[in-house]
Amino acid sequence: MANTPAVPAVYATRAEAEDAARKHFNCTGAHPMGKQWMPCAKHGQASGSAHNHP
C-alpha cells in the first residue's frame, strides 16, 4: 500500500479551501474557522474524506 500524503483540512484563503472542497472533499464552497478556511460550505458536509480539528 502506498503512503499518500494527507490532504490539509484548513487553508489560508477561501479560494484554496473551495478548490480543495471540489478536488478532495466531494463538496462545494468553504467556511471560516478562526482566521483560516475549511472546505465545504457547512461544517461536516464533506463526504468521501474526513477532516477533524480541535
CHARMM internal coordinates of N, CA and C (Angstrom, degrees):
IC EDIT
DIST 1 N 1 CA 1.4536
DIST 1 CA 1 C 1.5246
ANGL 1 N 1 CA 1 C 108.01
DIST 1 C 2 N 1.3003
ANGL 1 CA 1 C 2 N 117.20
DIHE 1 N 1 CA 1 C 2 N 130.31
DIST 2 N 2 CA 1.4589
ANGL 1 C 2 N 2 CA 121.94
DIHE 1 CA 1 C 2 N 2 CA -179.36
DIST 2 CA 2 C 1.5204
ANGL 2 N 2 CA 2 C 110.36
DIHE 1 C 2 N 2 CA 2 C -80.80
DIST 2 C 3 N 1.3057
ANGL 2 CA 2 C 3 N 115.02
DIHE 2 N 2 CA 2 C 3 N 144.58
DIST 3 N 3 CA 1.4634
ANGL 2 C 3 N 3 CA 119.68
DIHE 2 CA 2 C 3 N 3 CA 175.12
DIST 3 CA 3 C 1.5153
ANGL 3 N 3 CA 3 C 108.45
DIHE 2 C 3 N 3 CA 3 C -83.96
DIST 3 C 4 N 1.3266
ANGL 3 CA 3 C 4 N 115.95
DIHE 3 N 3 CA 3 C 4 N 118.97
DIST 4 N 4 CA 1.4549
ANGL 3 C 4 N 4 CA 119.83
DIHE 3 CA 3 C 4 N 4 CA 177.62
DIST 4 CA 4 C 1.5190
ANGL 4 N 4 CA 4 C 108.09
DIHE 3 C 4 N 4 CA 4 C -105.34
DIST 4 C 5 N 1.3164
ANGL 4 CA 4 C 5 N 117.04
DIHE 4 N 4 CA 4 C 5 N 138.70
DIST 5 N 5 CA 1.4608
ANGL 4 C 5 N 5 CA 118.93
DIHE 4 CA 4 C 5 N 5 CA -179.44
DIST 5 CA 5 C 1.5220
ANGL 5 N 5 CA 5 C 111.03
DIHE 4 C 5 N 5 CA 5 C -65.14
DIST 5 C 6 N 1.3108
ANGL 5 CA 5 C 6 N 115.65
DIHE 5 N 5 CA 5 C 6 N 146.44
DIST 6 N 6 CA 1.4606
ANGL 5 C 6 N 6 CA 121.01
DIHE 5 CA 5 C 6 N 6 CA 178.74
DIST 6 CA 6 C 1.5242
ANGL 6 N 6 CA 6 C 109.87
DIHE 5 C 6 N 6 CA 6 C -69.45
DIST 6 C 7 N 1.3011
ANGL 6 CA 6 C 7 N 115.74
DIHE 6 N 6 CA 6 C 7 N 146.45
DIST 7 N 7 CA 1.4616
ANGL 6 C 7 N 7 CA 121.29
DIHE 6 CA 6 C 7 N 7 CA 176.82
DIST 7 CA 7 C 1.5251
ANGL 7 N 7 CA 7 C 107.18
DIHE 6 C 7 N 7 CA 7 C -86.74
DIST 7 C 8 N 1.3305
ANGL 7 CA 7 C 8 N 117.81
DIHE 7 N 7 CA 7 C 8 N 127.56
DIST 8 N 8 CA 1.4695
ANGL 7 C 8 N 8 CA 119.42
DIHE 7 CA 7 C 8 N 8 CA 179.17
DIST 8 CA 8 C 1.5260
ANGL 8 N 8 CA 8 C 111.24
DIHE 7 C 8 N 8 CA 8 C -60.00
DIST 8 C 9 N 1.3196
ANGL 8 CA 8 C 9 N 115.94
DIHE 8 N 8 CA 8 C 9 N 148.53
DIST 9 N 9 CA 1.4578
ANGL 8 C 9 N 9 CA 120.82
DIHE 8 CA 8 C 9 N 9 CA 179.41
DIST 9 CA 9 C 1.5197
ANGL 9 N 9 CA 9 C 112.21
DIHE 8 C 9 N 9 CA 9 C -103.87
DIST 9 C 10 N 1.3218
ANGL 9 CA 9 C 10 N 117.56
DIHE 9 N 9 CA 9 C 10 N -11.44
DIST 10 N 10 CA 1.4623
ANGL 9 C 10 N 10 CA 121.09
DIHE 9 CA 9 C 10 N 10 CA 177.15
DIST 10 CA 10 C 1.5240
ANGL 10 N 10 CA 10 C 109.22
DIHE 9 C 10 N 10 CA 10 C -129.48
DIST 10 C 11 N 1.3294
ANGL 10 CA 10 C 11 N 115.41
DIHE 10 N 10 CA 10 C 11 N 147.18
DIST 11 N 11 CA 1.4602
ANGL 10 C 11 N 11 CA 122.09
DIHE 10 CA 10 C 11 N 11 CA -175.09
DIST 11 CA 11 C 1.5207
ANGL 11 N 11 CA 11 C 109.86
DIHE 10 C 11 N 11 CA 11 C -136.19
DIST 11 C 12 N 1.3203
ANGL 11 CA 11 C 12 N 115.81
DIHE 11 N 11 CA 11 C 12 N 155.74
DIST 12 N 12 CA 1.4647
ANGL 11 C 12 N 12 CA 121.49
DIHE 11 CA 11 C 12 N 12 CA -178.67
DIST 12 CA 12 C 1.5241
ANGL 12 N 12 CA 12 C 112.30
DIHE 11 C 12 N 12 CA 12 C -73.32
DIST 12 C 13 N 1.3342
ANGL 12 CA 12 C 13 N 117.19
DIHE 12 N 12 CA 12 C 13 N -30.08
DIST 13 N 13 CA 1.4648
ANGL 12 C 13 N 13 CA 119.76
DIHE 12 CA 12 C 13 N 13 CA -177.42
DIST 13 CA 13 C 1.5247
ANGL 13 N 13 CA 13 C 111.41
DIHE 12 C 13 N 13 CA 13 C -126.05
DIST 13 C 14 N 1.3048
ANGL 13 CA 13 C 14 N 114.55
DIHE 13 N 13 CA 13 C 14 N 156.57
DIST 14 N 14 CA 1.4627
ANGL 13 C 14 N 14 CA 120.60
DIHE 13 CA 13 C 14 N 14 CA 177.26
DIST 14 CA 14 C 1.5259
ANGL 14 N 14 CA 14 C 110.54
DIHE 13 C 14 N 14 CA 14 C -62.05
DIST 14 C 15 N 1.3350
ANGL 14 CA 14 C 15 N 116.60
DIHE 14 N 14 CA 14 C 15 N -41.19
DIST 15 N 15 CA 1.4680
ANGL 14 C 15 N 15 CA 120.84
DIHE 14 CA 14 C 15 N 15 CA -178.59
DIST 15 CA 15 C 1.5280
ANGL 15 N 15 CA 15 C 111.17
DIHE 14 C 15 N 15 CA 15 C -60.37
DIST 15 C 16 N 1.3272
ANGL 15 CA 15 C 16 N 117.56
DIHE 15 N 15 CA 15 C 16 N -42.05
DIST 16 N 16 CA 1.4686
ANGL 15 C 16 N 16 CA 120.84
DIHE 15 CA 15 C 16 N 16 CA 178.42
DIST 16 CA 16 C 1.5272
ANGL 16 N 16 CA 16 C 110.77
DIHE 15 C 16 N 16 CA 16 C -63.48
DIST 16 C 17 N 1.3265
ANGL 16 CA 16 C 17 N 116.72
DIHE 16 N 16 CA 16 C 17 N -42.04
DIST 17 N 17 CA 1.4636
ANGL 16 C 17 N 17 CA 120.70
DIHE 16 CA 16 C 17 N 17 CA 179.93
DIST 17 CA 17 C 1.5266
ANGL 17 N 17 CA 17 C 111.14
DIHE 16 C 17 N 17 CA 17 C -66.81
DIST 17 C 18 N 1.3265
ANGL 17 CA 17 C 18 N 117.62
DIHE 17 N 17 CA 17 C 18 N -39.44
DIST 18 N 18 CA 1.4646
ANGL 17 C 18 N 18 CA 120.86
DIHE 17 CA 17 C 18 N 18 CA 178.14
DIST 18 CA 18 C 1.5231
ANGL 18 N 18 CA 18 C 111.06
DIHE 17 C 18 N 18 CA 18 C -65.38
DIST 18 C 19 N 1.3241
ANGL 18 CA 18 C 19 N 116.94
DIHE 18 N 18 CA 18 C 19 N -38.86
DIST 19 N 19 CA 1.4604
ANGL 18 C 19 N 19 CA 121.36
DIHE 18 CA 18 C 19 N 19 CA 177.60
DIST 19 CA 19 C 1.5308
ANGL 19 N 19 CA 19 C 110.12
DIHE 18 C 19 N 19 CA 19 C -64.13
DIST 19 C 20 N 1.3210
ANGL 19 CA 19 C 20 N 116.86
DIHE 19 N 19 CA 19 C 20 N -44.28
DIST 20 N 20 CA 1.4681
ANGL 19 C 20 N 20 CA 121.05
DIHE 19 CA 19 C 20 N 20 CA 178.63
DIST 20 CA 20 C 1.5248
ANGL 20 N 20 CA 20 C 110.68
DIHE 19 C 20 N 20 CA 20 C -65.09
DIST 20 C 21 N 1.3340
ANGL 20 CA 20 C 21 N 117.28
DIHE 20 N 20 CA 20 C 21 N -37.36
DIST 21 N 21 CA 1.4650
ANGL 20 C 21 N 21 CA 120.90
DIHE 20 CA 20 C 21 N 21 CA 178.74
DIST 21 CA 21 C 1.5180
ANGL 21 N 21 CA 21 C 110.18
DIHE 20 C 21 N 21 CA 21 C -57.07
DIST 21 C 22 N 1.3123
ANGL 21 CA 21 C 22 N 115.37
DIHE 21 N 21 CA 21 C 22 N -46.64
DIST 22 N 22 CA 1.4672
ANGL 21 C 22 N 22 CA 121.16
DIHE 21 CA 21 C 22 N 22 CA -178.40
DIST 22 CA 22 C 1.5317
ANGL 22 N 22 CA 22 C 111.34
DIHE 21 C 22 N 22 CA 22 C -68.70
DIST 22 C 23 N 1.3318
ANGL 22 CA 22 C 23 N 117.16
DIHE 22 N 22 CA 22 C 23 N -43.71
DIST 23 N 23 CA 1.4647
ANGL 22 C 23 N 23 CA 121.17
DIHE 22 CA 22 C 23 N 23 CA -173.43
DIST 23 CA 23 C 1.5255
ANGL 23 N 23 CA 23 C 114.55
DIHE 22 C 23 N 23 CA 23 C -81.15
DIST 23 C 24 N 1.3324
ANGL 23 CA 23 C 24 N 117.44
DIHE 23 N 23 CA 23 C 24 N -35.67
DIST 24 N 24 CA 1.4602
ANGL 23 C 24 N 24 CA 119.85
DIHE 23 CA 23 C 24 N 24 CA -169.08
DIST 24 CA 24 C 1.5251
ANGL 24 N 24 CA 24 C 115.83
DIHE 23 C 24 N 24 CA 24 C -121.96
DIST 24 C 25 N 1.3252
ANGL 24 CA 24 C 25 N 118.65
DIHE 24 N 24 CA 24 C 25 N -19.45
DIST 25 N 25 CA 1.4618
ANGL 24 C 25 N 25 CA 120.19
DIHE 24 CA 24 C 25 N 25 CA -171.61
DIST 25 CA 25 C 1.5266
ANGL 25 N 25 CA 25 C 114.20
DIHE 24 C 25 N 25 CA 25 C -115.60
DIST 25 C 26 N 1.3321
ANGL 25 CA 25 C 26 N 117.76
DIHE 25 N 25 CA 25 C 26 N 1.63
DIST 26 N 26 CA 1.4598
ANGL 25 C 26 N 26 CA 121.81
DIHE 25 CA 25 C 26 N 26 CA 177.28
DIST 26 CA 26 C 1.5326
ANGL 26 N 26 CA 26 C 112.28
DIHE 25 C 26 N 26 CA 26 C 54.92
DIST 26 C 27 N 1.3372
ANGL 26 CA 26 C 27 N 115.26
DIHE 26 N 26 CA 26 C 27 N 45.29
DIST 27 N 27 CA 1.4606
ANGL 26 C 27 N 27 CA 120.92
DIHE 26 CA 26 C 27 N 27 CA 177.54
DIST 27 CA 27 C 1.5261
ANGL 27 N 27 CA 27 C 107.76
DIHE 26 C 27 N 27 CA 27 C -151.17
DIST 27 C 28 N 1.3198
ANGL 27 CA 27 C 28 N 116.62
DIHE 27 N 27 CA 27 C 28 N -178.96
DIST 28 N 28 CA 1.4605
ANGL 27 C 28 N 28 CA 120.70
DIHE 27 CA 27 C 28 N 28 CA 178.23
DIST 28 CA 28 C 1.5211
ANGL 28 N 28 CA 28 C 109.48
DIHE 27 C 28 N 28 CA 28 C -128.68
DIST 28 C 29 N 1.3238
ANGL 28 CA 28 C 29 N 114.91
DIHE 28 N 28 CA 28 C 29 N 160.17
DIST 29 N 29 CA 1.4532
ANGL 28 C 29 N 29 CA 120.69
DIHE 28 CA 28 C 29 N 29 CA 176.30
DIST 29 CA 29 C 1.5182
ANGL 29 N 29 CA 29 C 113.00
DIHE 28 C 29 N 29 CA 29 C 82.65
DIST 29 C 30 N 1.3243
ANGL 29 CA 29 C 30 N 114.72
DIHE 29 N 29 CA 29 C 30 N -172.03
DIST 30 N 30 CA 1.4578
ANGL 29 C 30 N 30 CA 122.39
DIHE 29 CA 29 C 30 N 30 CA 179.31
DIST 30 CA 30 C 1.5221
ANGL 30 N 30 CA 30 C 108.08
DIHE 29 C 30 N 30 CA 30 C -155.24
DIST 30 C 31 N 1.3248
ANGL 30 CA 30 C 31 N 116.45
DIHE 30 N 30 CA 30 C 31 N 158.26
DIST 31 N 31 CA 1.4618
ANGL 30 C 31 N 31 CA 120.07
DIHE 30 CA 30 C 31 N 31 CA 176.29
DIST 31 CA 31 C 1.5266
ANGL 31 N 31 CA 31 C 109.24
DIHE 30 C 31 N 31 CA 31 C -135.33
DIST 31 C 32 N 1.3360
ANGL 31 CA 31 C 32 N 116.83
DIHE 31 N 31 CA 31 C 32 N 148.49
DIST 32 N 32 CA 1.4604
ANGL 31 C 32 N 32 CA 119.74
DIHE 31 CA 31 C 32 N 32 CA -178.59
DIST 32 CA 32 C 1.5221
ANGL 32 N 32 CA 32 C 111.49
DIHE 31 C 32 N 32 CA 32 C -74.52
DIST 32 C 33 N 1.3276
ANGL 32 CA 32 C 33 N 114.75
DIHE 32 N 32 CA 32 C 33 N 146.72
DIST 33 N 33 CA 1.4619
ANGL 32 C 33 N 33 CA 122.13
DIHE 32 CA 32 C 33 N 33 CA 174.61
DIST 33 CA 33 C 1.5239
ANGL 33 N 33 CA 33 C 104.98
DIHE 32 C 33 N 33 CA 33 C -138.31
DIST 33 C 34 N 1.3112
ANGL 33 CA 33 C 34 N 115.65
DIHE 33 N 33 CA 33 C 34 N 94.36
DIST 34 N 34 CA 1.4592
ANGL 33 C 34 N 34 CA 119.71
DIHE 33 CA 33 C 34 N 34 CA -173.28
DIST 34 CA 34 C 1.5220
ANGL 34 N 34 CA 34 C 108.95
DIHE 33 C 34 N 34 CA 34 C 66.07
DIST 34 C 35 N 1.3357
ANGL 34 CA 34 C 35 N 116.72
DIHE 34 N 34 CA 34 C 35 N -125.89
DIST 35 N 35 CA 1.4660
ANGL 34 C 35 N 35 CA 121.27
DIHE 34 CA 34 C 35 N 35 CA 179.52
DIST 35 CA 35 C 1.5181
ANGL 35 N 35 CA 35 C 112.08
DIHE 34 C 35 N 35 CA 35 C -95.75
DIST 35 C 36 N 1.3214
ANGL 35 CA 35 C 36 N 117.23
DIHE 35 N 35 CA 35 C 36 N 6.61
DIST 36 N 36 CA 1.4566
ANGL 35 C 36 N 36 CA 121.62
DIHE 35 CA 35 C 36 N 36 CA -179.85
DIST 36 CA 36 C 1.5234
ANGL 36 N 36 CA 36 C 109.66
DIHE 35 C 36 N 36 CA 36 C -117.31
DIST 36 C 37 N 1.3314
ANGL 36 CA 36 C 37 N 115.26
DIHE 36 N 36 CA 36 C 37 N 177.42
DIST 37 N 37 CA 1.4656
ANGL 36 C 37 N 37 CA 121.68
DIHE 36 CA 36 C 37 N 37 CA -178.58
DIST 37 CA 37 C 1.5152
ANGL 37 N 37 CA 37 C 110.20
DIHE 36 C 37 N 37 CA 37 C -122.68
DIST 37 C 38 N 1.3261
ANGL 37 CA 37 C 38 N 115.69
DIHE 37 N 37 CA 37 C 38 N 144.29
DIST 38 N 38 CA 1.4587
ANGL 37 C 38 N 38 CA 122.07
DIHE 37 CA 37 C 38 N 38 CA 175.85
DIST 38 CA 38 C 1.5250
ANGL 38 N 38 CA 38 C 109.22
DIHE 37 C 38 N 38 CA 38 C -118.21
DIST 38 C 39 N 1.3362
ANGL 38 CA 38 C 39 N 117.24
DIHE 38 N 38 CA 38 C 39 N 147.91
DIST 39 N 39 CA 1.4639
ANGL 38 C 39 N 39 CA 121.29
DIHE 38 CA 38 C 39 N 39 CA 177.82
DIST 39 CA 39 C 1.5300
ANGL 39 N 39 CA 39 C 111.81
DIHE 38 C 39 N 39 CA 39 C -62.89
DIST 39 C 40 N 1.3082
ANGL 39 CA 39 C 40 N 116.23
DIHE 39 N 39 CA 39 C 40 N 155.42
DIST 40 N 40 CA 1.4704
ANGL 39 C 40 N 40 CA 126.65
DIHE 39 CA 39 C 40 N 40 CA 177.28
DIST 40 CA 40 C 1.5267
ANGL 40 N 40 CA 40 C 110.71
DIHE 39 C 40 N 40 CA 40 C 83.79
DIST 40 C 41 N 1.3102
ANGL 40 CA 40 C 41 N 115.59
DIHE 40 N 40 CA 40 C 41 N 140.02
DIST 41 N 41 CA 1.4587
ANGL 40 C 41 N 41 CA 121.56
DIHE 40 CA 40 C 41 N 41 CA -177.72
DIST 41 CA 41 C 1.5217
ANGL 41 N 41 CA 41 C 112.23
DIHE 40 C 41 N 41 CA 41 C -63.26
DIST 41 C 42 N 1.3337
ANGL 41 CA 41 C 42 N 116.98
DIHE 41 N 41 CA 41 C 42 N -32.74
DIST 42 N 42 CA 1.4622
ANGL 41 C 42 N 42 CA 121.63
DIHE 41 CA 41 C 42 N 42 CA 179.45
DIST 42 CA 42 C 1.5142
ANGL 42 N 42 CA 42 C 109.28
DIHE 41 C 42 N 42 CA 42 C -127.57
DIST 42 C 43 N 1.3134
ANGL 42 CA 42 C 43 N 116.39
DIHE 42 N 42 CA 42 C 43 N 144.57
DIST 43 N 43 CA 1.4578
ANGL 42 C 43 N 43 CA 120.92
DIHE 42 CA 42 C 43 N 43 CA 179.12
DIST 43 CA 43 C 1.5271
ANGL 43 N 43 CA 43 C 110.02
DIHE 42 C 43 N 43 CA 43 C -63.03
DIST 43 C 44 N 1.3155
ANGL 43 CA 43 C 44 N 116.28
DIHE 43 N 43 CA 43 C 44 N 135.91
DIST 44 N 44 CA 1.4533
ANGL 43 C 44 N 44 CA 121.12
DIHE 43 CA 43 C 44 N 44 CA 179.28
DIST 44 CA 44 C 1.5154
ANGL 44 N 44 CA 44 C 114.11
DIHE 43 C 44 N 44 CA 44 C 84.76
DIST 44 C 45 N 1.3199
ANGL 44 CA 44 C 45 N 117.88
DIHE 44 N 44 CA 44 C 45 N 6.06
DIST 45 N 45 CA 1.4619
ANGL 44 C 45 N 45 CA 122.19
DIHE 44 CA 44 C 45 N 45 CA -178.01
DIST 45 CA 45 C 1.5202
ANGL 45 N 45 CA 45 C 112.57
DIHE 44 C 45 N 45 CA 45 C -80.24
DIST 45 C 46 N 1.3207
ANGL 45 CA 45 C 46 N 118.25
DIHE 45 N 45 CA 45 C 46 N -23.16
DIST 46 N 46 CA 1.4678
ANGL 45 C 46 N 46 CA 121.91
DIHE 45 CA 45 C 46 N 46 CA -173.61
DIST 46 CA 46 C 1.5179
ANGL 46 N 46 CA 46 C 111.63
DIHE 45 C 46 N 46 CA 46 C -59.85
DIST 46 C 47 N 1.3300
ANGL 46 CA 46 C 47 N 115.00
DIHE 46 N 46 CA 46 C 47 N 140.69
DIST 47 N 47 CA 1.4559
ANGL 46 C 47 N 47 CA 120.95
DIHE 46 CA 46 C 47 N 47 CA 171.88
DIST 47 CA 47 C 1.5134
ANGL 47 N 47 CA 47 C 107.35
DIHE 46 C 47 N 47 CA 47 C -132.72
DIST 47 C 48 N 1.3019
ANGL 47 CA 47 C 48 N 116.60
DIHE 47 N 47 CA 47 C 48 N 144.88
DIST 48 N 48 CA 1.4503
ANGL 47 C 48 N 48 CA 120.09
DIHE 47 CA 47 C 48 N 48 CA -179.51
DIST 48 CA 48 C 1.5095
ANGL 48 N 48 CA 48 C 112.66
DIHE 47 C 48 N 48 CA 48 C 92.70
DIST 48 C 49 N 1.3029
ANGL 48 CA 48 C 49 N 118.04
DIHE 48 N 48 CA 48 C 49 N -15.78
DIST 49 N 49 CA 1.4580
ANGL 48 C 49 N 49 CA 122.21
DIHE 48 CA 48 C 49 N 49 CA 177.52
DIST 49 CA 49 C 1.5165
ANGL 49 N 49 CA 49 C 107.82
DIHE 48 C 49 N 49 CA 49 C -157.70
DIST 49 C 50 N 1.2969
ANGL 49 CA 49 C 50 N 116.24
DIHE 49 N 49 CA 49 C 50 N 129.69
DIST 50 N 50 CA 1.4563
ANGL 49 C 50 N 50 CA 120.28
DIHE 49 CA 49 C 50 N 50 CA -177.58
DIST 50 CA 50 C 1.5167
ANGL 50 N 50 CA 50 C 110.45
DIHE 49 C 50 N 50 CA 50 C -96.82
DIST 50 C 51 N 1.3133
ANGL 50 CA 50 C 51 N 115.86
DIHE 50 N 50 CA 50 C 51 N 148.34
DIST 51 N 51 CA 1.4570
ANGL 50 C 51 N 51 CA 119.69
DIHE 50 CA 50 C 51 N 51 CA 171.44
DIST 51 CA 51 C 1.5154
ANGL 51 N 51 CA 51 C 108.77
DIHE 50 C 51 N 51 CA 51 C -134.80
DIST 51 C 52 N 1.3047
ANGL 51 CA 51 C 52 N 115.42
DIHE 51 N 51 CA 51 C 52 N 143.20
DIST 52 N 52 CA 1.4588
ANGL 51 C 52 N 52 CA 121.77
DIHE 51 CA 51 C 52 N 52 CA 179.92
DIST 52 CA 52 C 1.5134
ANGL 52 N 52 CA 52 C 109.03
DIHE 51 C 52 N 52 CA 52 C -130.39
DIST 52 C 53 N 1.3002
ANGL 52 CA 52 C 53 N 115.72
DIHE 52 N 52 CA 52 C 53 N 151.80
DIST 53 N 53 CA 1.4536
ANGL 52 C 53 N 53 CA 120.46
DIHE 52 CA 52 C 53 N 53 CA 173.79
DIST 53 CA 53 C 1.5081
ANGL 53 N 53 CA 53 C 108.46
DIHE 52 C 53 N 53 CA 53 C -154.14
DIST 53 C 54 N 1.3309
ANGL 53 CA 53 C 54 N 116.54
DIHE 53 N 53 CA 53 C 54 N 159.85
DIST 54 N 54 CA 1.4771
ANGL 53 C 54 N 54 CA 119.66
DIHE 53 CA 53 C 54 N 54 CA -179.10
DIST 54 CA 54 C 1.5116
ANGL 54 N 54 CA 54 C 112.55
DIHE 53 C 54 N 54 CA 54 C -68.37
END
COOR INIT
IC SEED 1 N 1 CA 1 C
IC BUILD
